[in-house]
């Protein structure tokens, strides 16, 4: 049990450090390196295996990126273990740190809030444009706020809770290979980030990627399935703790969590919309074309700048609840499987 509690303290340190520091810009981020792998293997799959269907070429690119990432990570840890176990554990802490994006998520949304508060709509549109894929040049204040809160609530899963979930899963799986739990956590979290990055690179629903990105999108949906649903429930708990509208969060979560076109993003968005009493979704502009999303929290209030700060607090407290829940589940499984 001592090993489990050591792991929980280590991962909590990582989570707090990421929230406090964010990702340092002067250090090459592993996700950028995975993105470069995505570009390289996409070119390879499209040009070198032209006799296969586009969907199969996408599958090949997906597994090449994933296997290269895992192999590079294994080599990284083998090299550090050759130096000292402490060096490998420090490396695992850094890997876990880079897999979580709590600090950057809050920093980006706070930047949007600051621009809105000063009346700088141009700066607010530019800042929210760093968070979302939609066109932001013509958004009004409400549109900027809505895009920001949708991004914060949805990216809670991609950036915080899903990496944590797979970090804990990696610790369980790594036990079968006699890995230190923290190294197993780093492997699980990084494997998830590779999958999530491929979805970001290949998962567009357009002519270029609809077939090629099929595998990446489906595996990402599967990887986020449990974390997304647990995140929605944790946001309801966070709403009660923060004296927001917990009852409404539960009501809107139950009613609207399946209204999103994504099988996962609607869970955290619905809980956040209910907790904040705001309406999300509706028309958005993507690449010059209007896309209509189903409303989440339909009939609730208009989003205002102050709701961005509330959403940040909601997501951080919800993530801490999620972390505690993962600790309980991990401790139970570790005890049963021991």
N, C-alpha and C positions, 0 to 999 in steps of 0.2 A: 504493500500500500504506500510505502514511502516513495517508491519510484513514480507512482501515479501522481502523488501530490507535488513532487518535484517538477513533473511535466506541466501540471496546471499552473504552478508559479512561473515557470519559464514562458509558457504561452501567454499568460496574463501580462508579463513584463513586455513581451513583444507587442501585444495589443495596445498597451498604454504608451509605449515608446512610439509606435506608429501614429497614434492619435496626436501625440505631443510634437513629433518632429516632421511627420510626413516623409515623402521619399526625397532624399537629397538629390539635387539636380547634377551634382558634380560626379556622381557614381553611375556607371552604366547600369541601367535597370534590366534585370533578366527578361522582363516582358518585351522590351524592345528587341532583345536578341532573339526571342521566340518569334517576334514579328518578322525579323529578317529571314529566319528559317521558313516561315510561311511563304514569303515572296519567292525564295529560292526553290522550294519544293513545288510551288504552284507552276513556276516556269518549267521545271523538269517534267512534271506530270502532263502539262499541256503540250509540250513540244517533243518529248521522248517516247511517250506511250500513246501515240495518236490513234492506234488501232482499237483502243478501248473506248467505251462510252464515257461521256463527260462525268457522269455520276461515279463510275468506278475510278476514274482518274482523281476525283476528289477524295475518294476513300484512300487511295494510295498516298496522296499528299498528306492527309490527316495522320495516317499511321507513321509515315516517315518523320513528320514533325514531332509526334509524341515519342517515338522510339529514340530519336536523336536527343531530345530533351532529357529523357530518363537516362540515357547512356552518358551524357555529359555530366549530369548530376551525380551518377554513380562514380565516374572518374574523379569528380571534384572531392567527394567524400573519401574515396580510397587514397587520394593524394594527401588529404589532411590527416587521415588516420595513420598514415605512414609517418607523419611528423609527431602527432600526439593526439590522444583521444580528446583532450581539451580543445585543441584546434578544430577538430571535427564538430564538436558541440557548438563552438562559437560560430562556425560556418553555418550550422543548422539554424541557429538563432537568426543570422542574417538572412538566410533563405526565407524563413517564415516571415520575417519583418517585411521583406520585399513583396511577399504574396498578399499582404493585407493593405488596404487602401483607405483606412478610416480617416487618417489625417488629411490626405489630399481631397477626399470627398467633401469633408467639412470646410476645408480651406477654399475650394472652388465655389461652394454655395455661399460662403460668407463674403466672397468677393462680389458675387451677384448682388447680395443684400446691401453691401456698402455702396455700390454704384447706384442702386435704386434709391437709397436713403439720401444721397447727394444730388439726385435728379439727373444723373448722367445716364440717360437711356442708351446712348451709343456704347458706353462702356459695359452696361448691364447686358446688352444683346451680345456683345463680344465675349463677355465672361461666361454667359450661359451657353454660348456656342461651343465652348470647350468641353461642355458636359453632355451635350445631346447631338444627335445626328440630323435633326431637322434644320431647316433654314430659319435663321433667327433675325434677319435684317429688318423685317417688317413687324416684329412682335411689339405689342403694347405692354404696359406694365403688368397687366393681368396675365398675358401670354408668357412673359418672361418668368413670372413667379410660378405659373403652372408648370412650365417646362423644367424649372429648377427643382421643384418638389417632386415631380414625377421621377426625375433622374436620381435624386437623393434616396427616395424610397425604393426604387428598383435596384439601384447600385449598392444598396445595403447588402443584397444577396451576393452579387458578383464580387464586390470589393471587400466584404467583411465576413458575413456568416458562412457562405459556401467554402471559402478557403479555410475557415476554422473547422467546419464540419469535416472536410477532407484531411485536415491536419490530424484531428482526433482519429479519423478512420485509418490514416497512415500509421499512427502509433499502434493501433490494434493489429493491423496487417503486418507491420514490421516485426512484431514479436515472433512470428513464424520463421523469420530469417535471422533471428537473434540480433536485431538492430537495436541500438539505443532508442527509446521511445521518441526522443526529440528528433533524431535523424529520420525515423519513420514518419514523423509529423511533417518534416520538411519535404520529404519525397511525395507525400500525399497532397500537400498544399501546392507544390510546384506542378505536379501532374494535372491538377485541376486548372491552374493558371494557363497551362499549355492548351488545354481544351477550350477554356473560355476565350483565350486570345485567338484561337483558330475560328471560333464562332464570330468574333469581332471582325476578323479579316475575310472570312469566306461565307459568313452567314447571311449575306444580303439577299433579299427577295427580288432580284432583278435578273435580266436576261443573262448576264455574265456569270452569276453565282447561284442561280436557283437550283441547278443540277449539281454543279461542282461543290457547292457548300452544303449539300444535303446531309452528308455524314457528320460534319462538324456541328451543324445546327441541332441534329437529333441527339448526338452524344452530350452536347451542352445542356439540352433540355433535361436529359436523364440525370446528369450530374447535379443540376440545380433543383431537381424535383423535391427531395426531402428538405433541403435547406430553405427553399422558398416558403414551404408550408409552415415549417417551424418558425420562420421569421415573422410571418403574418401573425401567428399566435403570440409571439414574444412582443410584438408591437402593441397588441391589445393590453398585455400586462404592463408595458411601459406607459401606456396612456393612463392607466389607473394610478401608477406610481407618481406620474408628473401632474396629476390633477387635471388632465385633459379629459375628453369625453370617451372614457373607456367603454361605456355601454354602446355608444354610437359606433365606436371602432369595431366592436363585435358584430353589430347589426350590419354594417356596410361590408365587413369582411365576409359574412355569411351570404349576403345578397349579391355582391359584385366581384368577388375574387376570380370568377371564371369569365368575366367580360372582356378581358384583354385578349388580343390575338396571340400573345405568347401564353403557353401553358403554365408559366411560372411567375411572370412579373406582376400579374394582377393581385397576388396574395398580399404582398407588402404594400402595394399601392392602395388597395382597398382599405386595409387596416389604417394606413396613414391618413387617407381621405376622411374616414369616419372619425378618427381621433381629433383631427384639425377642423372638422366640419366644413370641408371644402370640396368643390367639384373638380375632378381631374378628367383627362381625356378630351374628346371632341376633335375638331379639325386641326390638322397640322400640315405644314408645307415641307415636303421632302423632294429635293432635287427639282424644284419648280412645279411639282404636282401636289395637289391637295389630297391628303389621306385622312379619312374619317375614322376615328377610333370611338368605340363605345364609351359612353360616359361612365366614370367610376365615381360614386358619390353623387349621382344625378339628383338635382334638386337642392343640394347643399349650397353653401355660400361661395362667393367669389374669392379666389386666392389673393392675399395681400402680402406685401413684403415681410411683415412681422411673422407670417406663417413659416417663412424659410428658417428663421431661428428656432421656432418650435419644432419643425421637422428635424433639424439637426439634433436637438436634444432627444427627441423621440427615438431616432435611429441609434444614437449612441447608447441610451439606456436599454433599448431593445436588444442591441448587440451584446451588452453585458449580461442580460438575462439569457440570451442564447448561449453565451459562453458557459454560464453556470449550468444550464441544462445539458450541454455537451459533457461537462465534467461529471455530472451525475450518471449519464448514460454510459460514458467511458468507464467509470469506476465499476458500475454494475457488470458490464461486459468483461472487463479485465478480471473481476472476481469469479465470474462464471467460467471463463475460459482458462483460468489458471490451473 
